[in-house]
Amino acid sequence: MTETSWTQKLANGLKRTSSKLTDNLGGLLGSDRLDKATLDDVEDALIASDLGPTTAARIRDRLTDARFDRGVDEKAVRVVMADEIAKVLGPVAKPLRIDAFPRPQVILVIGVNGSGKTTTIAKLAHLFLEQDYGVMLAAGDTFRAAAIGQLKVWAERLGVPIVTGPEGGDAAGVVFDAVKQATATGIDVLIVDTAGRLQNKRELMDELAKVRRVLGRLNPAAPHDVVLVLDATTGQNALSQIEIFKEVAGVTGLVMTKLDGSARGGVLVAAAEKFGLPIHAVGVGETIDDLRPFDANELARAIAGVTN
């Protein structure tokens, strides 16, 4: 996918989010001036758009300092919003870099069932293949036969090796075999699927701890990345998922999927502001190349609805 088509796809994918922002702001930006009452309403509208209270307050402060001598210019307000959003996203926009030595770089992918985790693994694999890295998958979510089957299908489509075990089998055993094979065959990146059930946090924590112990015996630096996949359509619930998985799994970075699936893409900004975790990539669309690292300014303009 070319940079131009990705930029367009991002803008189109975030139209629901920018439209929600427009709807929430309503007639507020038609005022002759931004008095305190109007600024209060603008701040509330930004929070209702899932941007989070801290970013909303920062935008309000910027608007307070702005000079709108000839009435409120909606585009100028949107540019201020985009500027503040970019300041939040800039420090966390960090693509996954494959720099582990010795190889492989082990990436644990975690997330609740239904977040698009398995598909995101395939999209990450595709991204690495485009960069000429050797990729292997490991079906560590042994709890669900469907997850194993789906990952097998993706591995076949992508033409990459996969290590699997039986449904209900030992996830740590699958990971052990995968690391040994990846090391022996000179694979650059090993992407490991993990169980996504949060109903019993202790059980999940124990399983992930066991996987980590096994990895540590084979490669003391592994896992190099623990990536949490978030579904943007869940809105503020995504923030509580980050909280829980940070505790359970030691999250090192985020991937946000389905930004085009609802008007709640602003939660990406709230997540960046609240947690400061690297956001490696965002997804808009269903095809294999619809997950990409992002440019903070580009994404901020798309969320704010700033058109060139």
Residue pairs with C-beta under 8 A, 6 or more apart in sequence:
1 9
1 289
1 292
6 292
7 298
9 284
9 285
9 290
10 282
10 284
10 294
10 298
10 299
10 302
11 301
11 302
11 307
12 260
12 284
13 259
13 260
13 265
13 284
13 285
13 302
14 259
14 260
14 265
14 284
14 299
14 302
14 303
15 305
16 260
16 262
16 263
16 265
17 49
17 259
17 262
17 263
17 264
17 265
17 266
17 302
17 303
18 302
18 303
18 304
18 305
19 263
19 305
20 49
20 263
20 264
20 266
21 45
21 46
21 49
21 81
21 266
21 303
21 304
21 305
22 305
24 45
24 46
24 48
24 49
25 42
25 45
26 45
28 38
28 41
28 42
28 45
29 42
29 72
29 74
29 77
30 72
30 74
31 38
31 71
31 72
32 71
32 72
33 68
33 71
33 72
34 42
34 63
34 64
34 66
34 68
34 72
39 60
39 63
39 64
42 59
42 60
42 63
43 56
43 57
43 59
43 60
44 56
46 55
46 56
46 59
46 60
46 81
47 53
47 56
49 263
49 266
50 235
50 236
50 264
50 265
50 266
50 267
50 269
50 270
51 59
51 85
51 266
51 269
51 270
52 266
52 267
52 269
52 270
52 273
52 274
54 273
54 274
55 84
55 85
55 88
55 269
55 270
55 273
58 84
58 87
59 80
59 81
59 84
62 80
62 83
62 84
63 77
63 80
66 76
66 80
68 76
75 306
78 304
78 305
78 306
79 304
79 306
81 300
81 303
81 304
81 306
82 297
82 300
82 301
82 303
82 304
82 306
83 300
85 269
85 299
85 300
85 303
85 304
86 296
86 297
86 299
86 300
86 301
88 269
88 272
88 273
89 268
89 269
89 272
89 279
89 294
89 296
89 299
89 300
90 296
90 297
91 276
92 272
92 276
92 277
92 278
92 279
93 278
93 279
93 293
93 294
93 295
93 296
93 299
94 253
94 278
94 279
94 280
95 280
95 281
95 293
96 107
96 124
96 225
96 227
96 253
96 280
96 281
98 105
98 128
98 131
98 133
98 188
98 189
99 105
100 106
100 221
100 222
100 224
102 183
102 219
103 182
103 183
103 186
103 187
103 188
104 136
104 179
104 182
104 183
104 187
104 188
104 189
104 190
104 219
105 188
105 189
105 190
105 224
105 225
106 179
106 190
106 192
106 215
106 219
106 222
106 223
106 224
106 225
107 124
107 189
107 190
107 191
107 192
107 223
107 224
107 225
107 226
107 227
108 140
108 192
108 194
108 208
108 211
108 223
108 225
108 226
108 227
108 249
109 117
109 120
109 121
109 124
109 191
109 192
109 193
109 194
109 227
109 229
110 117
110 194
110 196
110 208
110 226
110 227
110 228
110 229
110 245
110 249
110 251
111 117
111 120
111 196
111 228
111 229
111 230
111 231
111 241
111 245
112 196
112 197
112 198
112 231
112 241
113 144
113 196
113 197
114 196
114 231
115 196
115 229
115 230
115 231
115 234
115 257
116 229
116 231
116 257
116 258
116 283
117 141
117 193
117 196
117 229
118 141
118 147
118 150
118 151
118 154
118 193
119 150
119 154
119 257
120 229
120 255
120 257
120 283
120 291
121 137
121 151
121 154
121 191
121 193
122 151
122 154
122 157
122 158
122 288
123 283
123 288
123 289
123 290
123 291
124 191
124 227
124 255
124 281
124 291
125 135
125 137
125 154
125 158
125 160
125 189
125 191
126 158
126 288
126 289
126 291
127 281
127 291
127 292
128 135
128 188
128 189
129 135
129 158
129 160
133 188
133 189
134 185
134 186
134 187
134 188
134 189
135 158
135 160
135 187
135 188
135 189
135 190
135 191
136 160
136 161
136 162
136 163
136 178
136 181
136 182
136 185
136 187
136 189
136 190
136 191
137 151
137 154
137 155
137 160
137 161
137 162
137 163
137 190
137 191
137 192
137 193
138 162
138 163
138 164
138 174
138 175
138 178
138 190
138 191
138 192
138 193
139 147
139 148
139 151
139 152
139 162
139 163
139 164
139 165
139 174
139 193
140 171
140 174
140 175
140 192
140 193
140 194
140 195
140 211
141 147
141 148
141 151
141 171
141 193
141 194
141 195
141 196
142 148
142 165
142 166
142 167
142 168
142 169
142 170
142 171
142 174
142 195
143 167
143 168
143 195
143 197
144 167
144 195
145 167
147 193
148 164
148 165
148 167
151 162
151 164
151 193
152 162
152 164
155 161
155 162
157 288
161 181
161 185
161 187
163 174
163 177
163 178
163 181
164 174
165 171
165 173
165 174
165 177
171 194
171 195
171 207
171 210
171 211
172 207
172 210
172 211
172 213
172 214
173 214
175 192
175 211
175 214
175 215
176 214
176 218
178 190
178 192
179 190
179 214
179 215
179 218
179 219
179 222
180 218
181 187
182 190
183 218
183 219
192 211
192 223
194 207
194 208
194 211
194 249
195 204
195 207
197 203
197 204
198 204
198 241
198 244
198 248
201 244
201 247
201 248
204 248
204 249
205 248
205 249
208 248
208 249
212 223
215 222
215 223
216 222
225 252
225 253
226 249
226 250
226 251
226 252
226 253
227 251
227 252
227 253
227 254
227 255
227 280
228 241
228 242
228 245
228 249
228 251
228 253
228 254
228 255
229 254
229 255
229 257
230 238
230 241
230 242
230 254
230 255
230 256
230 257
230 271
231 238
231 257
231 258
231 261
232 238
232 256
232 257
232 258
232 259
232 261
232 262
232 264
232 265
232 267
232 268
233 258
233 261
233 262
233 264
234 241
234 264
234 267
235 262
235 264
235 267
236 267
236 270
238 256
238 267
238 271
239 267
239 270
239 271
239 274
239 275
242 251
242 254
242 271
242 274
242 275
242 277
245 251
246 275
251 277
252 277
252 278
253 277
253 278
253 279
253 280
254 271
254 277
254 278
254 279
254 280
255 279
255 280
255 281
255 282
255 283
255 291
256 268
256 271
256 279
256 281
256 282
256 283
257 282
257 283
257 291
258 283
258 284
259 265
259 268
259 282
259 283
259 284
260 284
260 285
265 303
266 303
268 279
268 282
268 299
268 303
269 303
271 277
271 279
272 279
279 294
280 293
281 291
281 292
281 293
281 294
282 291
282 292
282 294
282 299
283 290
283 291
283 292
284 290
